[in-house]
Amino acid sequence: MMTLLQHPIFRRLYAAHIVHIIGNEFTFIAVVGLLHDLSGSGLSFAAGTVFRMVPYVLTSLFSGALVENWDKRRVMLIVNLLRGILVSLFFLITSVTYLWIAFLLLILVNICSAFFQPAMQVAIVSSVEERDRLAANSLLQGTTSFLIIVCQGIAAVLVYLFSYRYNFLLDAACYLLSLFILLRLPPIAEAVAHKTGTHFFARLQEGFRYIGGNRRIGQVILYQMAERACAAYYIMLMFYVLQERGEGLYVFGLLDIPLGLGGVIAGIAAGRLAERLNEQGISRFQGWALIAMGLSIVAVFHIKPLLGLAVAILFCSFASFSSSILSVTKLQKLADPAFLARVFSIREMATMGAFSASCLVLGFCAEQVGSAAVSVWLGLFGVVAGVFWLWSRKQLHRLEEQESSVHPE
């Protein structure tokens, strides 16, 4: 896995990713603190998530088709510069009168982010051989999750000792440092596909037709939409910990430690699973991961001791991150390089759209009937989705066997 860091493109992408995640974790808990101070309702937490995700979803609709013809390095540099400036402005918001500005900043930051993801995916595919992409995704996810553990712990201490507002300035500094790391990134614009003069809307339609005509890609995206809908339990966790349980903000920050630990374990386990399991075995694991998420979500909101709550979050996190790593690697393998940016931007639109819609519904319902009751329905959805995935994989495998017997090679 460490041999991946010998490649100059991936090494700088990885370093910039580390710095960005460090800052992002500081800002996440700061945004939660800001919304809690200015409003404090479960719906405000949900609205904050929606104002983050909806602009990201809508922009992802067309960002991949645009990024295809742009210099990927320049896209990532401009995005990091803009995000650094925008995040620093959160520091100035001190009154509920300016709550709308906080939401506006969330919108602008995530519009920028929607251009970064497809550019980075193209850069990864261009710099990493297909046989090493699972290891690359596992390394990125494992490092991200480890940083969640470390940075949320540090952020919780800083929030407890000082003000969460300084976290915004730390994140802005991290975006600028990430920008400087990417300044020496080798050219990657022509790495996977030649520039095309096709009209933007034509390329966008081609992307949707490509996914519609590729059954496996479409099914992986639908699976990830179900996983993201389950992952929206996190928005209820904010309301549950801060409002229903009345815990301090630092406690919510500390609960991100098992969330990150689950991702670290998933990053290690995903590579080993891929080595030992065939394609059918990996699909079965993905189905059981959704079922485990559903059961863990119910446990999170029904276990009273904080230690038990942390263990349930750990299991849910492991299932979520494992399925995500395996799904992203599948898409990288299945997608034609010429359509890669469009596939991942449409995938971001679909999965984050499912996440944001679920956050809004769950935030509203939790405030009306309580998070424990809502968690039962969300957990049931996860179990049903996992069972359906297992059934559909079995049917697909049977269909492929029939086709191979009719049309032998």
N, C-alpha and C positions, 0 to 999 in steps of 0.2 A: 504493500500500500504506500510505503514511503517513497518508492520509486516514482510515484506520480508527481512528487514535489520537485523532481529533477527537470520537469518540463517547464520552460520559462513562462508560458501563458498560464498554465494551471496553477503554478506556484504563486503568481501575482494575484490571480483570481481568488485563490484560497486565502492569501494574506489579507486582501481587501475585504473578503467576506468575514473573516474573523473580527477585524476592526469594526466593521459595520454592525455585526451582531452584538458586540460589546455595548456600543452606543444605543442600539435599538432596545436592549433589555432595560437600560436605565430610563429611557423615555417611556416605555410601556407602563411601568409602575407609576411614573410621574403623571401620565395622562389619566390613569385610574384615580390618582390622588386629586388631580385638578377637577375632574368631573364629580368626584365625591364631595369636594369642598363647595363647588358651585351649585350642585343640585342634590346629589345623593340618592336619587330614585333608581330603581332597577331599569326603568325605561330610558333614563339618561345614559346608563352604561350600554344598553342595547343600541341607542341612537348613536353613541360614539363609535361603536363597532360598525354600524351601518354607514356612517359618514366616512369611515375608513375604507370599507369594502365596496360599496356601490360605485364610487368613482373608479376604483381599481377594476371592477368588473366591466363597467362600460368602456373604459379606456382600453382594456385588454381585447375588446371586440375588434379593434383595428390596429393596435400597437404592433402586433407581429407582422402584419402586411406592410406597415411602414418601415419597421426596423430592418426588414429583409434587404432593402436597398440603401440602408444607411451604414456608415462606418460604426461597427459595434463598439469599438473602443471609445469613440467620441460620444456615443450615446451614454455609456456608463459614466464618463467623466462629467458631462453636463448634468445628468441626473443627480449625481452625488453632490455637485456644487449647489444645485437648487434645493435639495433636501436639507443640506447643512444650514442654508440661510433660513428656510422656512421653519425648521425645528427650533432654532434659536429664538424665534418670535414668541413661542409659547411662554417663555420666561416673563414676558411683559403682561400677561393676562392675569389680573388680580381681582376682578369683580365679575359677578354674575351678569352684569350688563354686557360684558364682552364675551359671553358664552358662545355667541354666534361666530365670533372670530376664531375661537378654538375649533369649532366644527369646520370652518372654512379652511383653516390650516391643515386639518386632517384630510380634507378633500384634496387639496393641492399636493400634499406630500405623497398621497397614494396614487394620484394621477401620474406623478413622476415615476413612482415605483413600478407602475405597469409597463413602462418601457425598459426597465432594467432587467426583469426576469427573462424575456425572450432573448435579449442580447447576450445575457450570461449563459443561457442554455446553448445557444449557437456556439459561443466561445468554448464551452466545455466539450461539446461534440467535436469541434474542430481540433481540439488539442489532446483529446484522450481517445485511445483506441477502443473499439467496441468491447473487447474482452476486459478492459479495465474500468468501464463506466460504472458498473455496480460498486466497485471499490471506491471510485471517486465520489459517487452519491453517498455511500456509507460514511466516507471520511468527512464530507461536508455536513451530513446530518449528525454524526456523532460529535463532531467539534461544536456544532451549533448547540446541541443539547448540553454538552459539558459547560459551555459558556453560559447557558441559562442557569445552571446550578451555581456557578461561581458569581456571575454578575447579579443575579437576583438576590443572592445572599448579601453581596456588597451593597446593592441598591437598598435592600431592606434596612441594613445598618445605617446607611446615609440618611434614609428617610426618618429613621428613629432618632438620630443624633442631630440632624440639620433639617433643611427643607427639601422637599422633593423637587422644587423648582430648579435647583442647580443641576439636576439630572438632564434637563433639556440642553443646557450649555455643554455638558459632557458629550451628549449625542451629536451635537453640531460639530464639535471638535473631531469626533470619530469619523463623521462623513467626510470632512476635509482631509483627514489623514488617509482615508481610503482612496480619495481622489488622487493624492500624491503617489500612492502605491501604484495606481493604475496608469499614471502618466508614462511610465516606462514599459507599458504592455506592448508587445509586438503587434503589428497589424494583423487583424483577424477578419476583416470585412469580407474577403473573398475566400474564406476558409472552406465553406461547405456548399455554397451555391453561387452561380454567376449572377450578376445584376441583371435585372429584367426590365424591359420598358413597358410591360403590361400595366394597364391602368390599375390604380389602387383598388377600386371596387371589384374589378374583375378578379384580382388576386385574392381578395377577401372571400368572394363567392367560391373560387376554386378551393380555398382552404376548407370551407364548410362541406363542399361536395366531396372532397378527398376524405374527410372524416366520416361523412355519411356513407361513402362507398367502402370504407374499411371497417368491417364489423368489429374486429378486435380492438382497434383504437377507440371506437365509440363506446364499447363495453367497459374498457378501462376507465374512461372519463366518467361514465355513469357510476361506476364503483367508487371513484374518488369523490363524486358529489355526495353519495350516501355517507362516506366516511367523514366528509367535512360537515355535513348536517349533524352527525353525532358529536363532532368536536366542538360544536357550538354550545355544548354544556358549559364551557368555560365562562360564557357570559353570565350564566346563572350562578356560577361559582363566585363571581365578584359580588353579586347581590346577596348570596347566601352567607358569605364570610363577613362582609362589611355591614350588612343591614340586619339580616335575620339572626346571625350569631353575635353581632356587635363587636367583632374582633377589630384590632388595629390594622392599619394599612401594612405595617411591617409583617404581620402574620400572613396576609395574602401574598406578600412578596416571598416569604419563606416557603409557602406551599408550591411555589414554582420550582423549588429544588427537586422534589420527586418528579415533577413534570419533565425537567431536564434530564434527570437520571434515567427515566424510562427511555428517552431518546438516545442517550449514550449506549444503553444496553441494546436498543434496537439497531443502532449503527454497527455494533459489533456482530450481533446475531444475524443480520440480514445477509451479510457476505457469506457466512458459514451455511446458512440455510440454502442459499443459491447454489453452493458447491455440492450439497448433499441431496437436494431435491430436484426432480425434473420439473418441467413446465406445469404439469398437472398437480404435482405436489405443492408448488408455490401457490397455485390458484386455490388449493384447499386451505393453505395457511391463511391466505387473504380472507377467505370466508369466515374461518374461525376467529380471525382477528376482529372482524366486525361484531361477531357474537360476543366476544370478550369485552369489547368496548361497551356494548349495551348493558351487560351485567355490571360492569365496573361503574358506569354512570349512576345506576340505581344505588349502588353501595356508597358512592361519594356523598349523596344527599340524605342517607339514612344512618350513617355511622356517626356517633356523637364525639368520641375522643379524637383529638387532632391527629394522633399517630395513626389511627385506623383510617382517617380521611386521607392522610398522606399516602398510605399503602394503596388505597383504592385508586388515587390519582396516578401512582406509579404504574399500576397494571394497565390503566386506561391509556396512559402515555405510550407505554411500550407497544401496545396493540396498534395505536394510531400511527406512530412513527414508522413501525415496521411495514405496515401496509403502504404508507406513502413512499418509502424508499423503493420498495419492489415495484410499485405502480409507475413511478417516474422512470425507473430503469427500463421497464417494459415499453413505455412510450418512446424513449430514446432509441430502442432497438427496432420498434415497429415502424416508426415514422420515416418516410423518405426525407433525406437531408434537405431537399429543395422545398419541403413543406414544414420543416421543423419549427421555424419561428412562428408560423401561423398555427400549427398544432398546439404549441405550448401557450400561445396567447389565448386561443379559444378554450383550452383546458383551464387556464387561470380564470377566464370569464365564467365558465360553467361551475367550477368548484368553489370559487369565492362568492359567486352569486348564491349558490346553495347555502354557504356558510352565513352570509350576511342576512339572507331571508330567514334562516333558522334563528339567528341571534335576535332579530327583531321580534319574531313570534315568541321565542322562549323568554325574552326579557319582559314582554308584556304579560304573558301568562303567569310567570313566576310572581309578578307583583299582584296579580289578581287572586291566584289560588295557592301560592306558595311553591317554592322550588322543589320540595320533596315530591309533591303530586305530579308536577310536570316531568320530573326525572323518570318516573315510571313509564310514561308514554314514550319519552325519547329512548329509554333503554329498550322498550319493546320494538321500536322501529329498528334499532341497531340489530337486534336478534333476528327479526324478520328479514332485513336486508342481507344479513350474513347467510341465512338459510337459503334465500333465493339465489344468491351468488353461487353457493355450492351446487344447487340444483341446476342452474344454467350452465355451469362448467361441465357437469356430468353430461348434460344434453349435448353441448357443443362437442365434447370428446367423442360421444357416440356417433354424432353426425359426421365428424371427420373420419372416423373409422369406416363408416359406410361409404363415404366418398372415395376413400383410398382403396376400398375393395372393388368398387365399380370402375375406378380409373387408376389401376396400379401403374407405378412408374416403370 
